[in-house]
Amino acid sequence: MNSVLNHSKNDIERVNTLNLLADEYKSTDPKQMVVFAEKALTLAKKIKFKIAEGNAYLHLGNSSIIAGNYQKALEYFSMAQMLFENESSEVLDVKKGLAKAYGSTGIVYSEQSNYAQALNYYLKAARIYEAIKDLPKCAKVYNNIGIVYKSELEDFKALTYFIKAQKIQEQLKDPNIGITYTNIANGYLKQKDLEKAFDFYTKAKTSIDANPNPRALGEWFNNIGLFYKTKNIPAKAIQSWQMSIATFNSIDDKFGVADTYLYLSQLYPEQHQLKDAFDNAQLALKLSKELCILEQTMLAEELLSTVYAEQHNPAAALEHFKRYSQAKDSLTNAANIRKGVEAEMNYENEKREVIHKKELEKRELLLQEQSKQSKIQLFFAVLFGLLLFGIGFLIYSRIQLRKNLTLQKELAEYEQKALHLQMNPHFVFNCLGSISSFIVNNGTESAIKYLAKFSKLMRLTLEYSKESLIPIHKEIESLQNYLELEQLRFNNKFNFNITKAADIEDDVALPPLLLQPFIENAIIHGVIPKKEQGQIDVHFSIDDKNLICTIEDNGIGFEKSKLMKENSVVVHKSMALDITKKRLQMIESVTNQKADFSIEEIKKNNEVIGTRVILSLPIQYLQ
């Protein structure tokens, strides 16, 4: 490549070769990468070659990521993005450069634990690569999207994207497939499928050895160390992490080294090697502070507090615990600030869209009016006054009709939200009653577990209460938490299963807490009065244009439960089903489609073996 540089015929060839040299040194010698990127940047500015200038900024940004200078990396990527966005969007090199800028920005946000922003930029990059059919880059971005979903504990989605990347890379014989194999192995390790995990780790090592990549190798050593830790082979885990440190140090990758020190400091206390745990936690803390990574800082401070506590040094343990709490609070505040900024940006974008839409509507109405007036003047001069009055009245009527329809729709939506907010206190009162009973009957330790799950469920409930619709996987997550709480409360008196048909898309949505009252009835009035082990099954499917939600239990049956309630000394008036009926009426008024439910007893040989509730809802999608 250097010989090509020496024989370059002109400055355009020379600057392109300098950028190629910078990219060549990306995985082997970051310092040389900076040297060639700076030369490319200087020459590109001199000859005013914007595409080459943008590529030089990308290389400088990538070298800053390796060095752990994330702020500088974001500045470089922002300058590259601005250059490419100002060039012609039809030029292929511009599309590639812009996609690289988006993808690289996503990497920075991912390593800073800002997963929402990371996913946003990765998806922008993926759309461009898919449009230009750049399959190797698609595979790389799919890998990064998988890593984001893994970090957000969306393991199934993560594995889906890793496997998408694997299929492309195997087809193209991509030298970077070792990274993908490592990510897939991590997914199987998380699922405790150690045999499959080890198989993919072995494939990954073979690929990385055949296509040397120090950063990929360092990550592989880190992850195989976690595998050995899971298998309770600490000696091999420590050996792998020591090799990881050596590999990351060879390319001055401070982020990777800091991660490895954290792994070691988490393992050593289990081996009763407190000094080694302390030393590694100190090294991790130093690097994480240098890189300004709050998540690593928080973990390191927590580990130091634990070590000091084990060494019977309460003062030092308390000091590091305070620092851990401060780092945790800072992380939470940073996340809240990001959410606030994102919300503000979304609001501004929506406002601009509304203004633009109104301008188009005004322009269309103006053109229609001008056309009508021209025709009236040409053909109906005598009747001009009468026709003009008729047209004005028609326009006024249409505007009034549109206003009325809009107001009716908004009123229906607000009524639905109000009914949803009535559900929340009903649900909270039931949960608090359950917790009180659980504390009395099950003791402090079990009650703490119950309260932890309840707090998670309440957080989800409060989050959903702001929305009229939530994605179906979020509803499933909420129901999963609720059923786990009830399992704890009733000492595993029942089992449950939640399934979703494969043809239901991710953006299918439904009102939050709509199914919870039916599941509560299935537990309290169905399976709990029954002596045998209970079973509750929840299934989501698509039927024509309807979302079908089915809740089945093997309890005592609807009629027997109703009879028991009538004979009960304590009379409890449930509001949940009445509210649910009103919510379904609101859904019908908003969507102009049928929304209802039915309750039937399941019978076998004329014997009641349970109850089935079927909700039929119009299919709605997230906007």
N, C-alpha and C positions, 0 to 999 in steps of 0.2 A: 504493500500500500504506500509506503514511503517513496518507493521508486516511481509510482504513479504520480505522487505529489510533485516530485522533481521534474517530471516531464509534462506537467500541465501546460496546455497551450495558452490559456487565458485565465483571467481572474475568476470567471464563473466556474470553470473546471476546478480551479485551485480551492475555492471556498467550499465547493461540494465535497472535494476529497478530504479537506480538513474536518468537515462534519462527519464523514464516514469514518475517519481515523478516531475521532472522539467517541463515536458509537462502538467502535471495535474494542476500545479499552474499558468500556463500561463495567464489565464483569471481572476484569483482571487487574486493572491499574487505574483507580479513580483519579489519582494525581495527574497522570498523563492525559486522561480524559479532559480535565480542566484546562491543561496547556493548549491542546488542540482546539477546544471549544472557544477559548478566548481569542485565539488567532482567527478562527472562523468568524467570530462576532465582529472583530475589528475590520476585517476585509469586507464582510457583508455590508457594514455601515458605510464603508468608503465607496463601494460601487452601487449602493442603494438597492441591494438585492434582498427584498423583504422576506422571501420564503427561507433563504439561507440564514438570515438574521434570526427568524423565529426558531429554526432548528437548532441554532447555536444556543439560544436561551433554554431550549428543552434540555440539551446536554448539560448545561451549567446547573439547571434545576435538579436533574437526576444525580449529579455529583454532590449537590447540597443535601439531598435525601440521605445518601450514603454517609456523609459526614455528620448527619444529625441536625443540620441547620434548617429546620422546617420553615421558619419565617422567610429566609432567603430563597428557599425552593419555591414557595408560593409566589414570591415577587417575580422570579424568573418565569414561572409558568403563566402568570397573569400577563406579563409583557408579550410572551409568545402567543397567547390566546388573542390578545388585542390585535397583534400584527396579522394573524391569519384571518380573523373576523373582518378586517378591513380590506382583504384581498378578494378577488373573484371567487365566489363559492363553487364555480363550475370547474375550476382547475383541480386535477386529482391530487397534486402535491399539497395544495392548500387544505383539501379535505383530510388528507393523512396527517398533516401538521396539527390541525385543529383537534382531531381525534386524539392525538398523542398528548396535547396540552390538557384536554379533559381527563384522560386516563391517568396522567401523571399527577394532576391535582387531586384526583380521587385517592391515589396512593398516600399522599401527604395526610389527607383528612382521615384515612383509615388508620394510619400509624399513630395519629393523635386521638384515636378513639371517637372521632366525630363521624359515626357510621352513616347518619342520615345524609350528610353532605357528600360523603364518599360515594354512596350508592347513587346519588343524583348525578355526579360527574361520570361515574362508570357507565350508567345507562345512556348518557349523552354520547360517550365514546362508542358504545356498542351499536347505537343506531347508525352512526356514520360508517363504521366498519362493515356492518351488515349491508348497508346501501351500496358500498363500493365492492362488496364480496371479497374483502380481505380476510380470508379464513384464519391464517395464523394469528392475526391481531384479535379477531373475534374470540379465539380460544383463550388468549391471554387475559382479555377483559372478563370473559366468563369465569376464569379462575379467580380474579380479584372480586367479582360479585359474590362468588361462593364464599370467599374469606369473610366478606362483610356479613353475610347471612349467618356464618358460623359464629362470628363474634357476637351477634345479636341472639344466639341460641336458637336460630331457625335451622336446625341441623338437616332436616329433610330438604329444604330449598337449597341449602349449601351443597349437599351431595348431588342434587339434580344438575346444578351448574358445573360442578367438577366433572361429572360424567359427560356433559355436553362438550366440554373442553377436551376431554380424553378422546372422544370419537373423532373430533376434527384432527387432533394432533397425531393419532395413530394412522389416520388416512394420509396425512401429509408427511409422516415420519419426522415430525417436528423435534428438533434437538432439546427443546424445553419441556418435553413431556414428563421428565423426571419430577418437575415441580408439581405437575398435576397428579402424578401417582402418589406423591407425598401427601397432598391435600386429601385425596380419596382415602388413603390409609388412615389419616387423622379422623375422618368421618366414621370409619369402621371402628377405630379405637374408642371413639366417644360412645358408640353403640355396644361396646364390650365384645365385639366380634374380633377376638385377637388373632384368629387364624387368617382371616381375610386381610386384616390390618398388616400383619407381618408379610403376607404375600405381596401387597402393594409397596410396602417399604423396601422389600428386596428388589422389585422391579425399578423403583425410583433410584436406588443406589447404582444399579447396573447402568441406567440411562445417564445419570450425572457423571459417573466415571468415564463413560464414552464421550460425553460432551461437557468438559469441565466448566463449572460455574460456581465460584467460591461462595457466593451468597446463597445459592440453592443448596450447596453442600452443607453450609453452616446451619441452615434451617432443617435439613435432613437429620443432622446430628442431634439438634435440639429435640426433634419429634421422636426419633428412635429412642432417645433418653427417656422421654415420657412413656414410651411403650414398655421399656424395661422397668421403669418405676411401677407401672400398673401390674407387671408380672412379678413384682417384688424381687427384682434382681438389682439391688442398689449399686453394686460394684460396676456393673455394665452401664447403668444410667450415668454414674459419675464420670466414667471413662468417656462416654459419648459426649457429655457436656464439656469436658475439658478439651476434647478435639474441636468442638463447636467454637469455643473461645479462641483457640489458635487460628481457626479458619476465618472467623470474623475479623480478628485483629490483622490478618494479612491484607485485608482490603479496607481497614480502618472503619468498619461498620459498627458504630457505637450502640445503635439500637439493638442489634442482634446480641452483642456482648452483654448489655444490660439485662435482656430477657434471660440469657443463660445463667447469669449470676443469681437471678431471682429463683430459677428452677433449683439451683444448688442449695440456696439458703432455705428453700422449703423442704428439701430432702434431708439435710443434715440433722435437724432436730429429731427426726424419726429414728436416726442412727445414734442419738444421744451424743452427737459431736457439736456441742454448742459453740465452741470457738470457731469452727469452720463455718457454721451457720452465720455467726456474727460477722466474720470477715467478708463473706460473700454478700450479705445484706448491705454492709457498708459500701462495698464496691458498686452494687446495683443502685443504691441511693445516690451516690456521687454522680454516676452517669445519667440517671433519670433527671436529676436537678440540672445537670449541664444541658440536657436535651429538652428540658421544660416539659416532660411527659408526666402529667399529674397521676395517671393510673399506676405507672411503675413506682412513682414516689410514694403513693399511698400504700402499695403492697410492701415496699421495703421498710417503711416506718412501722407497719403492723408487725412484720417479722422481727425487727429489732426490739419492739416492745415485748413480744413473746419471749425472746431469748433472755432479756433482762429479768423478766418475771421468773423464768426457769432458774436463773442464777441468783434468785432471792435479792434482787436489787430493785425494790419497788419505786424508788425515786426516779431512776433512769427509765424504768418501764412506763411510769406515768407520763414522763416528759415525751417519750416517743409515741405513746398512745394519743397524747394531745396533738402532736404533729400529724399523726395518722388521721385524726378526726378533722383537722384543718384541711388536709389534702383532700379528704373525702368531701367536705363541704364545698371546697373550691371546685371540685369535679362536678358536683351537683349544680352549683351556681353557673358554671360554664355551660353545662347542658341546658339549663333554664334560659340562659341568655341566647344560646343558639336557637332554641325553640321560639323565643320571642322575636328574634330577627327574621327567622323563617316565616313566622306568622305575618309579620309586617310586610315582608316581601310578597307573600301570597296575596295580602290585602291590596297592595299597590298594583299588582298584576291584574287582579280581578277588576279593580277600579278602572284601569286603562282599557280593559276589554269592554267593559260596560259603556264607557265614553265612546269608544270606537264604534260599537254596535249602534248606539244612538245616532251618531253622525251618519252612518250608512242608511239607517232608517229614514232620517230627515232628508238625505239626498234622494232616496228612492221616492219618498212622498212628493218631493219638490218636482222631480222629473215627471211623475204621473200627473201632477197638477198642471204642469206646463203643457203636457201633451193634450190633456182634456181641454184646456183653455184654447189651444190652437185649433182643435177640431170644432169647438163651439163657434169660434170666430169665423172659421172658414165656411161651415155648413149651416150653422143655426144662428146667424147674427140676430135675427128677430127675437128668437127665444133665449137669447144670451142670459138675461137677468133671471128667468125662471130656472134654467138648467144650472146656472151657477149656484142658485139657492139650493137646488136639489143635491148637487155635488157636495156643497158645504155641509148640508144636513147629514148626508151619508158618511162623510169623513168623521163628523162629530159623533155620530152614533157608533161607528166602528171603534173610535177611541174610547168612548164610554164603555162599550161592551168589553174591550180589551182590559180596561182598568178594572171593571167588575170581576172579570174572570181571574185576573192577577190577584186581586184582593181576596177572592174566595179561596184561591189556591194557597196563598200565604196564611190565611186564617186557618185553613185545614192543617197546614204544617205546624203552626203554633199550637193548635189544640192537641195535635199528636205529641209535641214536645212536652206540653203541660201534663198530659196523661202519663208520659214516660217518667216525668219527675215525681208523679204520685207513686209510681212503682218503687222508686228508690227508697223512700222512708219505709214503705211496707216491707221491702226486702231487708233493710237494715234492722228494723225492729225484730223480725224473725231471727236474723243471725245473732243479734245481741241476746235474745232469749236463749238461743242454742248455746252460746258461749257461757252464759250464766249457769245453765244446767250442766254443761260439760265441766266447768270448774268445780262444782259441788260434787259431781259423781266420779270424776276421773283424775283428780289430783293436779298439782301445780305443773309438773313437767309436761304432761299431756296437754294441759290447758295452754301452755306457752306455744306448743306446736300448733294448736288450733288457732290461737291468736295470730301467729305469723302467717298462716294461710289466709285467715280472715282479712288481715291488713293488705295482703297482696290482692285479694278479691275486691276489697273496697277501693284500692287504687285503680284497678281496672274499671270498676263500676263508675267512679268519679270521672275517669277519663272518657268513658263512653257516654256519660250523661250529657255531654256537650254536643253530641252528634245525633242526628235523626236516623242515620244509617251507619253501620259498621261492617267491615269485611267479614265474610263468613268464618275465616280462620280465627278472627278475634273473638267471635261469638263462641266458637268451639273451645277456645282457650278459657274463656270465662266460665262456661259450663263445666269444663274439666276441673277448674279450681273449686267450684261450688260443690260438685259431687264428691271431691276428695274431702272437703270439709264435713259433709254429711256422713261420709264413711268413718271419719274420725269420731264424729259425735256419737254414732250408733255402733261403735266397736266392730266395724267391718261386717255389719249385719247384711250387707248386700254388695254385689259387684256391679260394675257398669262398663259399657262399651259405647264409644262415639265413633261413627263412621261417616264418610262423605263419598259420594259417587265421583268417579274419575272425570266425568264430563262437566263437573261444576268448575267454572273459571274462578281465578283468584279474586277478580274484582266484583263478583256477585256479593250483594250486601243485603242485610235485613235489619230491622229495628232492634236495638239492644234490649236485653232482658225480656224478650218476648216469650221464650220457651221456658224460662226459669220457674214460673208459677206451676206449669204442668208437671215439671220434673219434681218440684216440691210436693205436689199432691201425690205423685207416684210413690214417693218415699214415705211420707207421713201416713197416707191413707191406704196405700197399696201394699208395699213390701214389709213395712215395720210391724203391722198387726199380724203378719203371717209368721208361723213358727219356723218354717224352713228358711234356708239361705235365699235372699232375694237377688233378683237380676233386673237391671234397667238398661235398655238399649235405645240409643238415639241415632237416627239415620237421616241424612240429608240427600235428596235426589232431585232430578229434574223430570217433570212430566209436561210435555208440550211447552207452554209459556209460563208454567208455574213452578215455584220452588216448593217441594214437598218435604215437610219436617215430621218425622214419625217418632213417637215416644211410646215404647212398649215396656210393660212390667209384668212380672209373674206373681202379682199380689192377689189380694182376696177378691178383687173385682169391684166395679163401680157401684153396683146396686147394694152389695153387702156393706161397702164402705159408707154409702149414703145412709143406710139403716143404722149403722153404728153411731154415726154423727147425730142422728135424730134422737137416739136413746141415750146419748151422752149427757151427763149431769152438767158439764161445762159447755155452754153454748158459745161458739166462736164464729163470728161472721167474717168470712173471707172476702176481701175486696179484690183480690188478685184477678179472678176470672172475669168479674164485671169490668175492671179496668182494661183487661186484655181484649174483651169484646169491643169496647169503645176504641181501642187502638186499631183494631182491625177495620172498624168503620172509617176511621180517619185515613187508613191506607187506601181503602176503596175510593174515598173522595178525592185523594191526591192523584192516584194512578188511573182512576176510571176502570179498574179491573177488580174482579171478585177476590176477596180475602176472607176465608172463614176457617172453622175448625170443627172436627167431629170427635166424639168420644164413644168407643164401643168396647164391649167385653169380648175377650178372646175365649172361645169355647172349644173343648175337645170331648167328643162323646157326650154332649149336653152338660159337661162339667166346666164351670168357669175356672180358667187357668191364668187369668190376668186381664189387663186393660190396655187398650191401644188408643192413643190420641194422634190424630192426623191434622196438621195445619197445612193449608194450601195458600201460598202467598204469591202475588205477582212477582216475576223476576225483576229485581232492581239492581242497578250497577252503581258503583262509586263514580261521582262526577270526575 
